[in-house]
């Protein structure tokens, strides 16, 4: 896992990403040379995942700094970039961090963005290692059966992973039996991306419908639920992919640990609770069609939130690179 290509990087004056829309059918990279191209990639989820979006925000700000001599134009591009997806705090955080170096010139903005990429890999490695230790303390059974939701692996970060980072640690130590990966409707990040990563790493896994997760718990197939996060409030409430809240309720019913893994940059220090988190709502076509084929009557009204908020009382621990977070 240490030597695989980064999900997002700066290569010869452009942002290069692994195109996650194409997976698992095709592995391809995209070269993005303008902020508008990067914004489009973010909105259509070619690059996604809170830590990876932090990298995108920083690198996109570097693109703007090299494209414009006028600082106001750079800030305008940065503002549009930060607003591309509203729920994940890392995107605006990455923009702000790189933009703070604008007064020192475009090279300084890029240097800060590249430092952020290196830091993301290191911090996620540390956070997932701490989470793995905690899970081993909470779960006496060996080897472990983990259930996860959406994709919180290297594709959601610069190059290691949060929830799946835990999997890489446990697999290397010989403490993992298998991973159950929720398919994660409607865009199937679990079936398309998490399963792809697990197969690539040689980890035993099964994909299951989101609606089957509680049944798997009831059958004794799960020792722990581990997920990533898109925004964390200071009281410990967590915004993550839609369906996470329901998983937490089911885990509480079956007395299973529910562990959230994320870098500390995902904690929003200005957010006292999850009630104030802006939840992105996506296009109705994502629900009403599958691969362009209608699966609902024409004109059907659709509720399609991309995320939900899990209250802190349902979470066993939120683990960052600093260890379990104290609300």
Secondary structure by P-SEA (a helix, b strand, c coil): cccccccccccccbbbbccccccccccbbbbbccaaaaaaaaaacccccaaaaaaaaaaaaaaaaaacccaaaaaaaaaaaaacccccaaaaaaaaaaaccccccaaaaaaaaaaaaaaaaaaaaaaaaaaaaaaaaacccccbbbbbcccccccccccccaaaaaaaaaaaaccccbbbbccccccccccccaaaaaaaaccccccccccaaaaaaaaccccccccccccccccbbbbcccaaaaaaaaaaaabbbbbbbbccccccccccccccbbbbbcccccccccccccccccccccccccccccccccccccccccccccc
